[in-house]
Structures are given as C-alpha cells and as structure tokens.
Amino acid sequence: MSNPRAKHIVRDEARSEASPAKSKTEKKPRDERWRELLKAAARVFAKKGYKSTSLQDLADEIGILKGSLYYYIDSKEDLLYELVHGILDGGIANLRSIALGGGDALTRLEAVITTHVEYLVDNLAETTVFLHDIKHLSKERRETLAIDEYEQIITRLIEEGQAEGTVRDDIDSRLIGMGVLGMVNWIYRWYRPGDTVTPRSLGTFYAEMVVSGIHA
C-alpha cells in the first residue's frame, strides 16, 4: 500500500528543487558566476529577444541546470532589470564625469559623444537589450531608472556652451540633445564587431559632425 505522506514529501522536494523560494529583497550574489550569467543573458536576449527567450535557453547558454538559476533570480525579468540597470548606470557615470570635468562646454560635449559611442559599441549586446527590451520591464522598475539623464547631460552642455558663446544661440538645446542620442543610439542596428571602423574613430566622427553643426 502506498504512503500518501511519502508522495507529499516527494512532491514538495521536487517543487523546492525546481524553484527555491527567495525573498524579493534578498541580495543577489555578486560573484563570477553571476557576471557570467548576465553576459549570457545579454547574448541570448540580444539574439532572440527578451519575450522569445526562456529560462531554459538561459540555462543552456551558461551551462547550468534551469533550477540553479533560482539561486540568482526570482524571474526572467530580474535579469532584464539587472542588465538594463547596469548598462545605463555605467554609461551615465562615464558621461557625468566628463561633463563635470575641465575645458569649455563644446570640448566636453565632443568628449561626451565620443565616449558614449565607444561605450555603446563596446557593450553592443547589453545596449541592444536596453534599447529593444526595456519596455518589457514593469512600470515600477522603469521608474527607478535614470533614463533621461543622457539627454539632460547633453542638453546642459549645449546650454553652457550658449552661455559661453561657443554654441549657437539660435538652436533648441533639448532638440539637439534628443537628436544626438537618436543618431548615435542607432549604431547598434548596423555596427558589428570586427567592422573596419573602430569604436574610437566612429565616436570621433559623430562628435565632430555634431560640434561643427552647432559651433557659434
């Protein structure tokens, strides 16, 4: 005769192994395996798209059991958020340090654009995920991201340049800011690693094109 209690225990153990319970506020481990998981997620999301990627796809890419993913995340959206948050924070930190540095506003703007292009190309998979899939994050999570700061940094530099007299005063700083981001962010659609154009030369080209168009 079968033991109902034994069956119950087996079912509980199987469920626990498949998806261990984790607190939403529990700090996720930040070790080499975690960074490897983020890199793998970026590759798969960039290739297949967030919606079409399963947890099994991610487990296969990194070479672990699907159940092991729950040691790091509660859901696939956790990975998307960490990717978007990481690429955004890293890019903004780079630009903020340049924007607050020395030199006139136009010189700093040129450096900001060059650096942004280089960062975008050097992190092509993460940038693709950010630009394509941020819409799949919950509203609450999107609201925690400083998405507008890219535009604000560029806009402030243009306005500083106008005050200095190095930038034309007949242009709308916000329109230029949005235009610059729209132009350089599109690079992810066509640039591929190994292209004959280096990230540095590409960044310099775009920066010089913008600066020559707004110089007083």
N, C-alpha and C positions, 0 to 999 in steps of 0.2 A: 504493500500500500504506500502510495506516495505521501510525502510530508509537505503540506501546504506552507508551513513556515519556512522550510528549506527553499522552496521555489521563490518565496517572497524575498528571502535574503539574496538569492542569486540575481533576481531582477534588480534589487537595489544596488548590488555591487556593479552590475553591468552599466546601469544608468550613471553611477558615480564615476566609473572609468571613462565613459563617453564624454561627459560634460561636468567636470568637477565644479561645485558651486564656488563662486568668488564674489566678494563684495565689490560693488561698483566703485567704491572709494579706495579699494586696496591698491597700494602702489605696485605697479608692474615692474618686474625685474629689468634692470638695465645692464645686461651683460653682452658678451659677444654673440651669443645665440639670438638675443633679442634684436641686435643690429642686423644680423644675418636674415632674420625673419622680415624685418622692414624692407631690406633690399630686395628680397624675394617677392614680397607683396608688391613693391613698386614695379618690378619687371612684369609680373603677371597682370596686374591692373592696367598697366600701360599697353600691354599686348591685347588682352581680351576685353578690357573694360570692367569696371567695378561690378556692374549688375550681372555680367556673364561669368564672373569668377566665383567658384565655390570654395568652401574651406578645404575640401579635398584637393582642389587644384593647388592651393597654397601649401598644404602639407606635402604634396608630391614634389613641388618645386624646391622646397627646403630639405626634403628627405626625412621627414618625421611622420609619426602616426597622427592622424587627424585629431584624436583625443588629446594629444600632447599640446596642441595649440591653446587649449583652455588654461594651461598654466600661465600663459601670457596675456590672453584676451578673453573677454566675455562674448564678443561678437565680431563679425567681419567689419562692422562699422568702426570698431575700436582701432583697427589697423589703418583704415582710411583716415580717421581723425589724426592719428599719430603721424602719418605721412604728410598730410596737409599742414598740420601744425608745425612740424619740423622744417619743411622746406620754406614755409612762409617766415618763420622766426629767423632762420639762418639768413635768408635774403634781406630781410629788413634790417637786421643787425649790421650786415655789411654796408648797406646804403646809409644807414644812420650815422655810422662812424665817419664816413666820407663827407656826408652833408654837413656835419658839425666840425669838420677839420679846417685847415688853413687855406688861404687862397681866395680869390674873388669867386662870386657865385657861379659865374659861367664856367670857370675852370672846374669847380666842384661838380657842377651839373654834368660836364663831359665825363668826369671820372665815374659818377654815379651810373650813367647809361652804359659805359664800357663794362663796369663791374657787374651790372645787372645781366647783361648779355652773356658774359663769361660764366656767371653762376648758373644761369638758365641752361646753357649748353653742357656744363659740367655735371648737371643734375637733371639730365633730359627725361629719364623715366619718371622721377618724382614730379617734375614740372608738368609732364603730360597728365599725370594723375590729378594734380592740383587743378589744372585748367579744365579738364574734362569732367571730373567726378566730384568736385566739391559740392555740387548741387544735391548729391545723394546723402550728405550729412544732415542730421536733424537741425531744425531751426535753432535750437538751444546751443548746439555745438558750433554752428556757423557764427552765431553772435559772439562767441568767445575769441574769434579770430580777427586780427587787426588787418583785414584785407585792404582797407582804404589807405593804409599808411604809405604804400608805394606811391600812389598818386599824390598824397599830401607832401611827401618829401620832394618830389619833382616840382610841384606847384610852388612850394615855399622858396625853392632855389630860384625859380623864374622870377618870383616877386622880389626877392632880394636883388637879383640882377637888374630889375627895373628900377629899384630904388638907388642902386649904384650907378645906373646909367649905362650898363654893359649889355642890357637886353632891351629890345624894342618895347616902347610903352604902348603901342597900338595893338597888342595881342592879348588874348584872354589866357591867363596862366592855367586855368583849370582845363580848358580845351586842349592846350598844348600838352599838359600832363597826361590826359586821357589818350591823346593821340600817340604820344611816345610809347606808352605802355601797350597800346593796341598794336603798334608796329613791331616792337621788339618781342612781345609775347608770342606773336605768330610764328616766330622762328622755329618753335618746337614742332610745327607741322611739316617742315621740309628739311631741317638740318638733321644729318645723320653722322654718327661717329665715323671718323676717317675721311670726312669731307676735306677737300683741298683747302678750304677756307678755315683758318684756325679760329678758335673762340676769341682770342685777343684781337686779331685783325678784324673780325666781324664786329666786335664791340666798338672798336675804334671807328670803323666805317659809319656805323649808325650814329655814334656820338658826334662825329664831325658833321654829319649831314644835318642833325638837329641844331647844333650850335651855329652853323653857318646860316641857317634859316631864321634864327631869332636874334642874332647879334645886332646890337644897336648900330 
